Every structure is written in structure tokens, then in C-alpha cells.
Amino acid sequence: MNKDIYRNIAAVTAIFIISLSVMLITNYFQVRGVTPLQTEVVETLKLLNDTNPDNPELQEQIRQLDLLARRAYFIQADHLKLGVYILLGMVAVFVVCLRFYFKGEMHIPDKEIDPIDEWMLKSKSRKYITWSMFGLVGVSLFFVFLSSPFLATEKTESVAEETLIAESTQVEPDSEVIEPAIDIEEPMNEVIIDTTNDVTPVEEAFPATSEEPQPVVPKITHNAFRGNYSNGVSAAKGIPVKWDLGSGTNIAWKKEIPRPGHNSPIINGNHVFFTGADEQARELYCYDLTTGEQRWSLAATNIPGSPSVMPKVTEDTGLASSSVATDGNRVCAIFATGDVVCADMDGKQLWAKNLGVPDNHYGFVSSLLIFGNTLFIQYDNNKDPKLIALDVANGNQRWVKNRPGKICWSSPSIAYVNRKPQLILMGNPAITAYDPNSGEQLWQVDCM
């Protein structure tokens, strides 16, 4: 290839490299101190939502603005990465062109040459310019590193979590939940135990029987596996993100539990609920959120149809892997035996029944969910997979829906679509949505 072509390409890429480097450095000074997912408008709307939590139109505005902010965030990250790749590519082209341009030029030729070529070959200034350009590239890459959105992942994730509070407090006045045992128009939130003491207190849930000070009851609840509606969204603020059992850092309390269980604790008021089970007994526990003292335990015994021989389960699954669920008035638990037990908040058994031992080669792990006054059980197993809806007050069956497909170990959740509740179940091979009132299948998407 003609040396003039190499020279011209090198000159063009040099200009491009300098321009792009300046743009990347300028980008740093433009975006520093700016949180992509936190804008003044969104913050204002969030404040309005705190004072007016029953406004679905406002909450929809927050969700739409949050979606736009997230898109802008990822577009910015993609553009920044693309700019770095282009810059490095142009540097590579520049180096290769210079390499071929100077190939074989071990000394200055005697013949008369083009002035630009003479400068390229003789002038010391071209070395200074070249090295200055590489220095500029290095500086620009350094500023790219400083301005990269991925450096602020922890910060932006916390902002995103706060922005999603509206979704967990969504109000659905048009929903048609049958005879709700709880007021589903009340915003439902979540809590995580911590030692920071910045959970806002409300009126004490338990009337004082003496002049002794009563424990502060948090207003935030965590009524099922992965929070209210099991949707993985929490409104808790100021919670610790790190803790250490050995040193006790950010540990409020620690207690030995009577029997093993792989389920997750749920929280309502000052109650912490979970289960434990072994060959001897299956039990539902309630502990005090503030002190960690056990309030009560309830054994799942004398249940018609309950197996006398425990089903075979793997050690890492056990007999109590399903998280319990509560509506603030009752708490329900299920075990790998197929036993379901429901108690009031003081530990008095309200009802119990056996659904049949699930045929599961690992053990039953699907967690419970209460919505309105209905208890939902995703009873997927090898022989008779089905979705069961029980009246949480008495255990009577509201409806049951057979589920074709293979066994799975997921848990149900509630999502609102067009301001209507949908019961979402992940299965194999599909994700399916049901009407929580009737069990009617609304849609299905094959994924596997």
C-alpha cells in the first residue's frame, strides 16, 4: 500500500483519537455527582407518594419515570463502553499505520521528499505530539474509569430500591378479591431485622396491661417469602447490608431454634414466624422481633391423613423448607408431609389438614402466599401438580387448578397488571398467570 495512504489514515485517526479523548474527559465533568436513577422530579413524586399513598395515578407516574431513568442509565453505560472500544480501536489503527509508514525507513533518504513526509521522518516535534496524544488517551481512559456508572452500582441499586417503594405500596381499588379478611387497600410494606433503630414506630399493636414500657412495633411488614405478595420488593430503609455473626456486627439477636428448617422468617408487627421439623415433630414458631425470645410454638399433630412415616427428602431440603405466610390475623405453615396448619397470632390452632404427601424427589419447598382471605399453595409434584386456593379462615377449598408440566420448586407471587391482581407461578416449562379469585388461567409463556 502507498505510504501516503498510511500517513493519511494515521493523521485522520489521530484527530479522531484526540477528539474522542476530549469528549470522554468532558463526560466525566458532566456526570460526576449525578445519580442516574435519582432525579429531582422522581424525588418530588416520591415525597408526594409518602403523603398520598392511595393515589394509583401518582404511583404509575413514578414507575414510568423510574423506567425511563433506568433506560437512560443503561444507555449511558453502553455508550461509555462503546466509546472506549472505538478509542482503543482507533489507537490500534494509528499504531499499525505508523508501523507500516516507517517500515524500512532506517535513515533519511537523500532524495527530495514531500514536506509532510520530511516532518514525519525528521522532526522531533512529531514524537512529542505522538506521545502527548497517547498520554491524552491514557488520561481519557482514566476519566472513563472514574465516570463509569458501574462504579456506583451499590449507590444506584439502593436508589432504585427506594424508587420501587411505590410498587410495593400499590393500591388496587378495582381488585375483586373475595371477602378480603384484611384491607388490601392498605399499603403493605416489608422489614428486615437490624440494629440501626431507624424504623418508624407506630401505635403499639399490643395494648399495655401494666405501666411497664411496651416494645416499639415497626409499621413495616414482611408477610411472606420474599416480602408482601412475594414480589421481592421492600420499603425498609436504613437497613444494614453487611453483618458478621462472629463479631456481632449488625446482629440484633441470635437464638438456637428447636428443630431444623430451611425456610425464611417472616415478620408482622413484633412477631417473627418460621418453622422447624424432623422425624419427631413438625412445628410452627413465633419469636419476639425485639428480644428474640420465643413467644409460642405449635406442633402439627393429629391431622387426618398425615403420614406416619416421613417422606424421603434430601439433607439440604429437609421437612420444613417452605416459608410460612400471614395476613396479620392468622399465620399458615406447610410441611413436606403435605400437612397445612393455621394459627392465630397467639398460637392457637384454627384449622389443619393434609393435602396428600407430595411426590418430590428432593422434598417440598414451595412457600405459601396469602392474598385477601385466600391461602395459595403451589403444589407441583411428580404425580398430581396443582394450584390450590384455600379459605384462610377455615381451610375450606375455594378452588383448585391442575397444572400440566414437570415438577418444580418455585413459589407463587402477586403482580398487578392494568390495576388487576394476577397470581404468577413459575413452572417447567412455562410461566403462568391466574385470576386469584377464580383460578382462571389468564396467560402462559413457555420458557424452557
VOKOL-622943 format. One record per residue: residue in one letter; x, y, z of N, C-alpha, C in turn. Coordinates in steps of 0.02 Angstrom, whole numbers, plus 50000, padded with zeros to 5 digits. Example, Ala and Ser with C-alpha at 12.3 -4.5 7.8 and 13.67 -1.06 7.14 Angstrom:
a506604971650390506154977550390506604983550390s506424988850354506844994750357506455000250394
//
This chain:
m500434994050000500005000050000500445006250000n500245011449966500605017749961500695020750031k501295023350044501435026150110500995032150124d500785035750070500355041550081499695039450113i499455033550094498825031150123498905029750197y499455026450216499585025150287499625031750325r499975036450294500075042950327499405046450337n498985046450285498345049950290497875046550341i497875039850340497465036250389497695037750460a498355037850470498625039450536498435046450558a498445051150511498275058150528497535058650547v497095055350509496375055550523496225052250590t496515046450602496395043050665496665046950724a497225050550714497505054650767497015060150787i496715063350737496225068650751495615065650787f495395059850763494825056450793494975054550866i495585051950878495775049850946495775055850993i496065061450970496095067451012495385069951028s494955070050977494275072550986493885068051035l493925061551025493555056951068493825057051139s494475057851146494775058251214494515064351250v494485070051215494225076151246493485075251266m493105071751223492395070651238492315066251300l492725061051307492675056551364492875060151428i493375064451424493585068251484493035073251503t492745076451453492205081151466491605077651497n491475071451474490915067451501490985066551576y491595065551600491705064551671491475070551711f491665076551688491485082651725490735084151720q490415081351669489695082451661489285077851706v489525071651716489115066751752489325065751824r489895068351844490115067151913489615070451961g489455066952015488985069452063488255068452043v488135065651984487455064551962487275057151970t486735055652004486495048852011485995047351956p486145042751910485705041751852484995039951870l484895036551926484225034151943483865038751993q484155044652006483845049052054483805056052025t483215058052003483115064651975482665068652022e482685075252013482295079652056481545078252049v481345076751987480635075351976480415069052013v480815063652007480645057352040480635058252116e481125061952142481145063052214480535066852238t480325071852199479725075752217479105071252217l479055066952166478475062452163478485057452220k479075055252240479125050552296478885053852361l479065060252370478835063852429478075064552429l477795065952369477075066352363476745059552378n477075054152357476805047452369476795045852443d477305048352480477325047052552476735050352587t476525056152562475955059652593475285057552564n475305054252506474685052152474474775045152446p474825040052490474985033252467474425029752430d473825032652430473255029452399473085032252330n473595034652295473495037752229473825033452176p473445029052143473745024552093474025028252033e473725033952014473975037751957474675040451971l474775042952032475435045452052475945039852052q475745034052077476205028352080476395026052009e475915026351963476065024551894476555029451863q476485035951880476965040951856477665039351881i477725037551944478375035951972478685029951937r478275024851924478535018951890478775020551820q478385024651783478585026351715479225030451714l479285035251759479895039351762480495035051784d480365030451829480905025951850481135021651792l480655019251751480835015251693481255019351644l481065025651632481455029851587482155031151615a482195032251680482845033451711483295027351705r483005021351714483405015251707483655014351635r483215015751587483425015251518483995020051503a483935026251528484465031151517485115028951550y485055025951608485645023551644486025018351604f485665013351577486005008051540486235010451471i485865015151441486095018051378486745021851389q486785025551443487405029251459487985024351468a487855018951504488385014051515488605010951449d488125009251406488295006251341488685011051297h488485017451297488835022351256489555023351281l489635023351347490305024251375490755018351356k490485012351361490895006551341491045006651266l490545008551226490655008951154491185014051138g491175019751173491685024851162492385022351177v492455018551231493105015651248493335010851194y492885006451170493075001651119493295005251054i492915010451035493095014150975493775017550984l493875020551042494515023851055495105018951051l495035013251082495565008251079495665005651009g495115004950972495185002750902495555007850859m495395014250869495735019550831496475019950849v496635018850913497335018750934497705013050899a497375007150895497685001450862497805003050788v497305006050754497385007950684497945012950676f497985017850720498515022850717499205019750723v499285015250771499945012050782500135007850721v499645004050695499794999750637499995003950577c499645009450564499815013850507500505016850514l500665019150574501335021850585501865016550575r501705010550598502175005050590502335003750517f501815003450476501935002250405502225008450370y502065014350394502335020350363503095020750372f503325019050431504045019550446504415013150430k504065008150405504395001850390504945002850337g505545000750351506105001350304506455008050305e506185012850343506495019450345506995019750403m507575016850393508085016650445508515022950444h508475026750389508865032950385508485037650338i508645043850341508315048850300508555048150228p508125047450180508355046650110508655053250083d509095052350034509435058250005508985061949956k508505058449928508095061649877507615066549908e507375071049868506905076149891506225072949903i505925074349961505295071149978504775076449997d504175074050005503615078350023503745081650091p503585088150100503715091450164503385087950224i502795085250213502465081850269502845075550287d503065071850235503465065850248504115067750282e504405073250261505045075450292504935076950366w504355080150381504205081450451504105075050489m503745070350458503605064050491504245060250506l504745060850462505355056950469505885060550512k505905067250507506455070850538506285074350603s505695077250605505545081950659505465078350726k505795081250778505705078650845505015080350873s504725085550846504075087650872503545082350860r503615078450806503115073250794503135068050850k503715066750880503755062150936503385064950997y503495071551008503155074551065502385074451055i502185075850994501465075850979501175068850987t501545063950961501315057050965501245054751037w501765056051077501735053951147501215057951186s501125064251168500615068251201499915065351186m499825063051124499185060151106499055053751145f499575049551151499495043451191499365045051264g499695050351289499555052551357498845054851366l498575058351315497885060551317497405054651317v497575049551278497175043451278497165040251347g497755039851378497785036951445497375040951496v497415047551491497025051751537496275050751525s496085050351462495375049551447495115042851473l495525037451467495315031051493495255031151569f495705035051601495665035751673495015039151694f494825044451657494205047951673493585043651656v493655039351605493115034751590493005030051650f493575027851678493535023551737493185027051795l493345033451805493045037251859492305038451848s492115039551785491415041451771490985035451753s491265029451754490875023551735490295022551783p489685021651758489105020451802489175014251845f489595009451822489645003251859490025004151924l490395009851932490735011051995490235012852050a489655015152030489145017252078488585012252085t488735005852073488215000752072487845000352139e488235000352193487904999652258487455005552272k487685011552255487295017552268486655017652226t486735016152162486155016552118485655011052132e485905005252155485434999952171485005001952231s485315005452281484925007552339484415012652319v484595017152273484115022152249483555018752211a483735013852170483215010252132482735006752179e483005003952234482565000452281482075005352312e482325011552331481865016352360481345018652309t481555019252246481095021352194480535016352184l480685009952198480185004752188479705004052246i479765008352296479315007952353478585008452330a478485012752280477795013752256477485007252233e477905002852204477624996552178477394992152235s477764992352292477564988152348476964990952385t476834997452375476265000552408475695001952360q475694998352305475184999552254474484998152280v474035002652264473345002052286472924999952227e472514995052238472104992452184471364992552205p471054998252201470354998552223469884994552181d470084992952119469634989352074469704981752079s470164979352122470264972152126469644968852155e469574962452140468964958952158469104953052203v469554953952251469714948452296469104946852338i468964940452343468354938252376468394939452451e467914943052479467844944152550468514944852584p468894950152570469564950752599469554950852675a469964946652704469994946552777470424952252802i470844955052759471224960852777471064966252727d471194972352745471054977952700471604978452649i471494975852590472034975752540472164982552511e471764987652530471904994352507472414997752551e472584994552608473114997352649473774995952616p474235000752611474884999452582475264994352623m475544989352590475894984052625476634984752610n477034984552664477744985452657478114979752690e478764980352696479164974852721479684977252771v480004972552807480514974252856481064969152855i481644971152875482204966652886482494968352954i482624963452996482874964753063483544968153059d483634973653097484284976953100484374980053168t484944983253179485104986453242485174993953234t484924996853180485015003953168484475008253199n483915005053221483385008453256483095014353219d483065013953151482775019453114482135017453079v481815011953103481155010153077480635014453114t480205017753076479735022453106479225018653148p479145020553212478655017053254477945019453241v477465015153254476765017053252476455015253319e475785016053325475465014353388475585007153405e475675005753467475834999053489475274994253471a475474988453443474974983653420474664979853478f475014979953537474764976153593474604981053650p473984981453672473804986153724474184984753788a474374989953823474764989253884474324986353939t474584981453975474224978554031474524980854097s475064984654093475374987354152475704993954134e476024996954181476355003254169477055002254139e477274996054130477924994754101477914996954027p478484999654003478505001753933478424995953886q478024996953834477894991753785478394992153728p478534986553695479024986753640478764990753581v479224993953546479044997753486478894992953430v478314993653399478114989153346478244992553279p478634989753235478764992853170478154992753126k478074997853085477504998153040477614993952977i478224991752967478404988152906478314980652916t478034977352867477904970152872478254966352817h478314959952828478634955352780478234948852784n477644948852753477134943952768477204937252733a477714936552690477794930252654478514929752629f478674924152600479324923252570479454928652518r480014931952522480204937552478479734943552487g479434944152546479054950152561478314949552543n477964955252554477244955352539477124953852466y476634949652453476474947352385477034942952356s477564941652394478144937752370478454940752307n478444947452303478704950652242479414953352249g479744952152306480444954052312480564961452319v480054965252338480134972552345480044974352419s480484978652444480444980652514480444988252521a480074990752569480064997952584480504999652643a480854994752671481274996052729481855000552709k482025005352752482575009952739483095009452795g483705011152778484235011352827484435004552854i484284999252818484454992552842485194991052828p485514987052870486224985452858486294980752798v486814981652760486954977252703487514972452718k487824973252777488364968652798488244966852871w488414960652888488374958552958488874952952969d489024951753032489524946653049489304943053112l489164936653107488934932853164489474932153217g490104931553195490654930653243490754936653288s490774942653258490894948653297490254951853324g489684949753297489054952653318488874959053284t489264961053233489124967253197488444966953163n488024971753178487354972353149486914966253163i487054962753218486634957153239486224959453299a485564959653291485114961753346485074956353399w484984950153378484984944553424485084938153385k485254932953421485384926353390485144921053439k484734916353414484454911153456484514904353423e484594899253464484554892453440483814890753430i483664887053376482964885153363482864877753380p482264875953400482154869053424482274863653372r482054864953309482124859853257482364863153193p482704859353150482994862353089482454864253039g482604869252999482154871352945482524875852897h482404874952832482744878952781482294884552754n481754886052790481314891452767481574898252791s481264903552766481464910352784480964913152834p481194917152882480734920152931480304925552898i479694926352922479264931852901479104936152962i478904942452950478824947153005478164950852997n477794951253053477194955353055477144958353124g477124965053128477134968253193477764966353230n477694963853291478274961853331478354954253331h478044950953280478064943653275478554941553220v478954936553235479374933253185479154925953181f478964923753121478704916953112479164912853068f479234906453085479594901653042479424894653067t479684889653033479524882753052480154878553060g480074872853093480614868053100480304861053102a480684856053080480404849253078480954844053077d480794838353104481234832453099480784826253102e481084820553113480694814353115480184814153172q480334817953225479904817653285479304822553282a479404828453252478874833453254478954838653199r478394841753179478374847353133478054853153171e478414858953176478194864253221478224871053188l477744875353208477724882353188477924886553248y478394891353238478654895253293478484902653284c478424906053341478364913253342478864915953393y479284920653370479784923853413479644931353416d479894934453470479824941653478480344945153436l480124949853394480584953353349481104957453387t480914960253444481364964753480481864960953523t481624955853559482044952453608482334945853582g482004942853534482214936253510481964930553553e481534932053602481264926753644480694923053609q480654916553620480114912653590479454914353624r478954916153584478284917753611477864911353617w477874907353564477494901153566477714896453511s477504890353514477614885453461476984881253455l476864878953394476274874853381476484868753340a476344862853367476514856653333475954854453286a476144852253226475644849753178475524842353194t475034841153237474884834253259474144832753250n474004826253250473304823753247472934826553186i473274826653130472974829153068472754823053026p472114822353011471884816652971472254816252904g472504810252888472854809152826473604810352830s473834812952885474554814252892474934807652894p475484807052858475844800652853476184798852919s476194792452935476544790152995477294789552983v477474788552919478174788152900478354794352860m478884797552880479064803752846479304802452774p479134806852728479384805952659480144806852656k480444803652606481164804352597481314811152567v481764814852599481974821352575482734821752580t483024826052540483754826952543483924831052605e484544830452627484764833852688484734841452681d484884843952620484884851152611484184853952598t483674849652598482984851852591482604851152656g482604845152684482274843952747481524843852742l481194843952800480474843452803480134850252812a480534855452821480244862152833480614867352792s480554866852726480884871752682480414877152657s479764876252664479284881152640479194886652691s479254892952669479134898552715478384899352728v478224901752788477524902552807477254909052778a476614910452789476294916652766475794918952819t475704925552823475234928352871474844934152839d474264935552867473884941452846473804946452903g474184945252957474144949553016473644947253067n473204942653048472724939653094472844932153103r473104928953051473244921753052473914920553020v474214914853037474834912753006474774905452987c474974903852925474904897052898475584894152881a475644887652890476274884152876476124877652840i476604875252802476544868852767477204865152773f477164858452775477754854352783477794849252725a478374845952720478484841152665478024835052670t477684834252726477194828852733476534830352698g476444836552677475804838752650475344841552702d475574842052765475174844852819475174852352816v474584855352819474504862552823474174864252889v474454869152925474174871052989474114878652991c473574881053022473454888253026473294890053098a473614895553122473514897753191473364905153193d473084907353250473014914553259473684917453283m473704923853296474334927053313474574925353383d474154921953422474354919753489474534912453491g474534909053433474744902153431474194897053439k473564899253440473014894553445472844891753376q472824885153370472674882053306471964883453285l471884885853223471224887253195470974881453153w471414878553113471244872753073471884869353048a471814863253025472384859552997472104854352949k472474852652898472264847552851472874844852814n472794838952786473324835852746473124835852673l473574838052629473434838452557473654832252519g473944827452556474244821652523474994822752518v475374817552529476104818252527476334819752456p476674825352446476894827052378477454822452355d477384820052292477904815652264478464820052236n478974820952277479524825452260480174822252280h480644821352233481254817652247481754821652288y481644828152298482074832152343481704833752408g481064835052402480664837352458480254843452437f479724844752472479284850252455479574856852481v479604861952439479924868252461479504874452443s478974873852406478594879652384478294883252445s478394889852447478154893852504477434895952495l477114897552550476404899452549476324906952534l475714908752513475554915652499474824916852517i474704922252555474014924252572473864930752536f473304930852501473084936952467472334937752481g472144943452510471454944052532471334939152588n470834934952582470714929752631470804922752600t471264922352552471394915952518472114913952527l472224907652544472884904852550473044900952486f473604902752453473794899452390474374894752402i474314888752373474824883552380475004880952310q475624881852290475864879152227476094872052241y475654867252226475774860252245476034856252186d476564858652156476874855052100477244848952125n477114843152095477474837052112477434832252053n477734826452059477784821952002477114818851983k476674817652030476064813852016475464818352001d475354823452042474734827252036474874834752048p475214837952001475364845152011474734849352006k474654854052053474054858252052474174864552093l473744869352080473724875552118473104875352162i473184876352227472634875652274472494882352307a471864884152311471654890252346471194888352403l471404889952465471014888252525470774894652559d470204894252591469964899652633470414899952695v470744905552705471224905952759470894905752827a470244907152830469894907152894469744900152919n469594895452873469384888752895469704882952857g470094884452806470434879252769470024876052714n469414878252705468994875452652469264877252583q469184872652537469444873852469469004878752431r469314883952406468954888752363468944886152291w469534884352266469594881452200470264877952194v470324873552144470944870152130471044869952055k471654870752033471814870951961472374866051947n472244861051904472764856351884473284860051842r473914857951850474474861251816474864856151775p474764856051710475174851551669475894853951667g476344849351661477044851151659477444846851708k478084848451712478524844551754478564847651824i478844843851870478924846051938479374852251942c479224856551989479664862352001479624864252075w480034868952096480094870652167480014878152178s479634881452136479544888752142478964890352188s478874896852201478334899252245477914904452210p477274904952227476824909652193476954916852216s476754921652173476814928652190476214932352158i476094938352182475564942552156475864948452118a475604949752059475804955652020475174959151995y475214965651990474654969451965474774971351892v474294969651849474324971151778473684975051761n473774981051736473194985351722472744986151783r473064986851841472724987951904472304982051926k472454976151901472104970051921472624965051947p472464961552002472944956752029472984950451987q473584947951977473694941551943474134937251987l473954930951992474344926052030474844922851981i475484923951993476004921851946476364915751974l476414910551933476774904451952477294902751899m477894901651921478414899351876478434891751879g478434888651820478444881351817478914878851763n478854872551749479264869451697478784865951648p478654868851588479104873451553478854880551547a478374882851588478054889251573477954893451635i477884899951624477644904651675476904905851661t476494905251713475764905551704475464910551753a474964914251728474604918951770473884916651778y473634917151840472954915051855472574920851887d471914920651880471484925151917471444922651989p471664926652039471664924052108470974922852136n470464925552105469784924452129469474917952106s469604916152043469274910352013469744904651993g470394906151987470864901151963470904900751887e470534905151853470554905151780471254906951755q471494903151706472144904751677472084910851633l472504915851646472484922151609472964922151550w473554919551560474044918951506474594914151526q474984912051476475534907451488476084908651437v476704908451459477274909351415477754903551425d477884899651372478364894251376479064897051377c479454894751425480134897451433480674892151428m480504885951438481014880651440480834875151389
//
